[in-house]
């Protein structure tokens, strides 16, 4: 019984094995028959492929050697074509778009310009005999030029940014103040500067910083240059700082030295070429108006022909907006005159006498003392109206001293003495009362 079962099992295995072999043989025969029919019945076929990618390269070309670059790069980026091919069925029957190679022919590009370049297609399999029936599109327009770089200055334009009343927009600074541009040689040669535009509106009483990416190119004549193929290589953003100064009026004054206390300095016929100047200061807390002394004149040396020149002083960072750097001081002579007088020692007045000291004058009188003043006063002025003030400040020791006297009149406060009117003064200790009486006897 067991023997019979084993024989049946062996028969089934043999039967199944023979079926498998038959199947393999059938497949082989089918392939041979299909191949034969492909050769005999359908020797060649046409096939069409879409979205075949196109490659673009300048490597090894004249354009590369001459430094040419593509301007309209977008024209050759991600471009695809539709291709119809013809070939043996057994060779191209299983083709896909990846079995074709499409490229742009750049072999004839030798100088700047725009070219309609052919798109060439071939099989990726060199042994296959494939004919290209059509390529759509079959050309692409490409512009070439030499790409160069250039460094240009950057300036700003902010027509709507102004300063408030009492302030001035002193400066506008752009950062960076220069950039490097890259692009076609012809376009680069036209560009001389970049102008950064601020379109915001503002009235300022303090400094302000704004950022922008808006800029345009201009030539030497301030004409706008349209250069779409020119780009910035180092930055795309700019910061514009608006520097605000405060405006102030600086009233100018001159001091008068060696003037006696009786003299009214306001009566001196002094003329300043600039009474005041307009100044812009970075100190935004400064007063809108201030008085500044620019120098001094010696009253005893004024003969109405004098001319003085003084620089206008400015604090650090201040700018004189008037355009005048100097002030000239002159004197109005019309209506004024001079006359000589004599002063005796009884009209000498010592001030600031040293304590515990006696004063005696070796000079008994001052002759030919020239006095200036208004004509109507000089005409009625007498010797008795004049006094010589002698300042003894700083004297502590006994001795003989030469001091310059200042001429004045208690009656008329608009006259002054001219020149050096020197008085010899003798300083000694105060004598005791007994000695003084003995000397008198």
Buried (B, 14 or more C-beta within 10 A) or exposed (E): EEEEEEEEEEEEEEEEEEEEEEEEEEEEEEEEEEEEEBEEEEEEBEBEBEEBBBEBEBEEBBBBEEEBBBBBEEBBEEBBBBBBBBBBBBBBEEBEBEBBBBBBBBEEBBEBEEBEBBBBBBBEBEEBEBEBBEBEEBEBEBBBBBBBEBEBEBBBBBEEBBBBEEBBBBEBEBBEEEBBBBBBEEBBEBBBBBBBBBEEEBEBEEBBEBEBEEBBBBEEEEEEBEBEBBEBEEEEEBBBBBBBBBBBEBEBBBEBEBBBEBBEBEBBBBEBEBEBBBBBBBEEEBEEEEEBEBBBBEBBEBEBEEEBEBEBEBEEEBEBBEEEEEBEBBBEEEEBBBBEBEBBBEBBBBEEBBEEBBBEBEBEBBEEBBBBBBEEBBEEBEEEBBBBBBBBEEBEEEEEBEBBBBBBBEBBBBBBBBEEBEBEBBBEEEEEEEEEEEEEE
